[in-house]
Amino acid sequence: MTRAWRACLTNDADPAVQKAGVSQRQVWTTATFGEAAEYVIVTPVQSLTEFDDRTPLATAPGPDGWTALMAKRQRLINGSNTFLITARPELGVAAAAGYQSTLGVSSRSIVTPGHVNDFATFPAAFAKAAAEARLQPRVDGTVMNNEWRVYRCVLELSTIS
């Protein structure tokens, strides 16, 4: 169903996204590690007030258009998840200004309750220890689960402003 899914993105979702006024959307797919034929669609959110009413994407094609798009989508996908992600650039490595990534690594960590601050300070502690002593610090009990996936950007399906 990959071809049909990509055609749906190009022929059905893209016009709805453009009509809704979405200026940036990135489509990523599994590169090497992760679920086969998994697609991740990333759209920036300026404010949570965008979710107070129906989203522009849900209203732009009209009720019948939205229903048809969702019905087609449901026939083409095995499952979906929706996440709101808060950028934490201080926990990563910053790219040069204007750089467009074409390969990315997703790391999803489920942190033990009460250990969020330990987890947030871990990268700095790791970098310092690695530079000074070449030792890996241990933060036992901090991460309950960690999941890594590698994705590549599908530029022909993405709208990047």
C-alpha positions in Angstrom: 0.0 0.0 0.0 3.1 2.3 0.0 2.4 3.6 -3.5 -1.2 4.2 -2.8 -0.3 6.0 0.5 2.2 8.2 -1.3 -0.3 9.0 -4.0 -2.9 9.9 -1.4 -0.4 12.3 0.3 0.3 13.9 -3.1 -3.1 14.0 -4.7 -5.5 14.3 -1.7 -3.7 15.4 1.5 -1.4 18.0 -0.2 -4.3 20.0 -1.7 -6.1 19.9 1.7 -2.9 21.0 3.5 -2.3 23.9 1.1 -6.0 25.0 1.2 -5.7 24.9 5.0 -2.7 27.3 4.8 -0.1 25.0 6.2 3.2 26.4 5.1 5.5 23.7 6.4 5.2 19.9 6.6 7.9 17.3 6.5 7.3 13.7 5.6 9.8 11.2 6.8 10.0 7.4 6.3 11.9 4.6 7.8 15.5 4.5 6.5 17.2 1.6 8.2 16.0 0.9 11.7 12.4 1.0 12.8 9.0 -0.2 11.5 9.1 -1.0 7.8 7.2 1.5 5.6 6.5 3.8 8.6 5.9 7.4 7.7 6.2 10.3 10.1 4.6 13.6 9.2 5.9 16.6 11.1 4.0 19.9 11.1 5.1 22.8 13.4 2.6 24.1 15.9 2.8 27.8 16.7 0.3 27.7 19.6 -1.8 25.2 21.4 -4.8 27.5 20.7 -4.7 25.9 17.2 -6.4 22.9 18.8 -9.2 24.9 20.5 -11.4 24.3 17.4 -11.3 21.9 14.5 -8.0 22.2 12.8 -7.7 24.1 9.4 -6.9 20.8 7.8 -10.2 19.3 9.1 -12.2 22.3 7.9 -10.5 23.3 4.6 -11.8 20.5 2.4 -15.3 20.8 3.8 -17.2 18.1 5.7 -17.6 15.8 2.8 -14.0 16.3 1.6 -12.7 15.6 5.1 -14.8 12.5 5.5 -13.6 11.2 2.1 -10.0 11.9 3.0 -10.2 10.2 6.3 -12.0 7.2 4.8 -9.2 6.8 2.2 -6.5 7.3 4.8 -8.0 4.5 7.0 -7.9 2.1 4.1 -4.2 2.8 3.5 -2.7 2.7 7.0 -2.2 0.0 9.6 -2.2 2.4 12.6 -1.3 5.8 13.7 -0.2 7.8 16.7 -0.2 11.6 17.2 2.4 13.3 19.4 3.0 16.9 20.4 6.8 17.2 20.7 8.5 20.1 22.4 11.9 20.9 20.9 14.7 20.6 23.4 17.7 21.9 21.4 19.9 22.1 24.5 19.7 18.3 24.7 21.1 17.8 21.2 23.5 19.0 18.6 22.5 22.1 16.7 22.6 22.1 12.9 24.1 25.0 11.0 21.6 27.7 10.1 19.7 26.9 6.9 20.7 23.2 7.0 17.9 20.9 5.9 18.3 17.4 7.3 17.6 14.5 5.0 18.4 11.8 7.6 17.4 11.8 11.2 17.4 9.6 14.3 14.4 9.6 16.5 15.0 8.7 20.1 11.9 8.3 22.2 12.6 7.9 25.9 10.1 7.1 28.6 11.5 8.6 31.8 10.8 7.1 35.2 8.4 9.4 37.1 10.3 11.8 39.3 13.5 11.6 37.1 12.8 14.1 34.4 15.4 16.6 35.7 18.0 13.8 36.0 17.3 12.9 32.4 17.5 16.5 31.2 20.9 17.0 32.8 22.3 13.6 31.6 23.6 14.9 28.2 25.6 17.6 29.8 27.0 15.2 32.4 27.8 12.7 29.7 29.6 15.2 27.5 31.7 16.5 30.4 32.6 13.0 31.6 33.4 11.8 28.1 35.7 14.8 27.5 37.4 14.7 30.9 37.6 11.1 31.9 36.4 9.1 28.9 33.9 7.4 31.3 30.2 7.0 30.7 28.2 8.2 33.7 25.5 6.0 35.0 22.1 7.4 35.8 20.5 4.2 37.1 16.7 4.1 37.1 16.2 7.2 35.0 15.0 5.8 31.7 12.3 3.1 31.7 12.3 2.5 27.9 14.3 3.9 25.0 13.4 3.5 21.4 15.6 4.5 18.4 14.6 4.8 14.8 16.3 6.1 11.7 14.3 8.1 9.2 15.0 9.9 5.9 13.2 12.9 4.7 11.0 12.4 1.6 11.6 15.7 0.0 9.1 15.2 -2.8 6.3 14.8 -0.3 7.4 17.6 2.0 6.6 21.3 2.0 9.5 23.2 3.5 9.4 26.9 3.9 
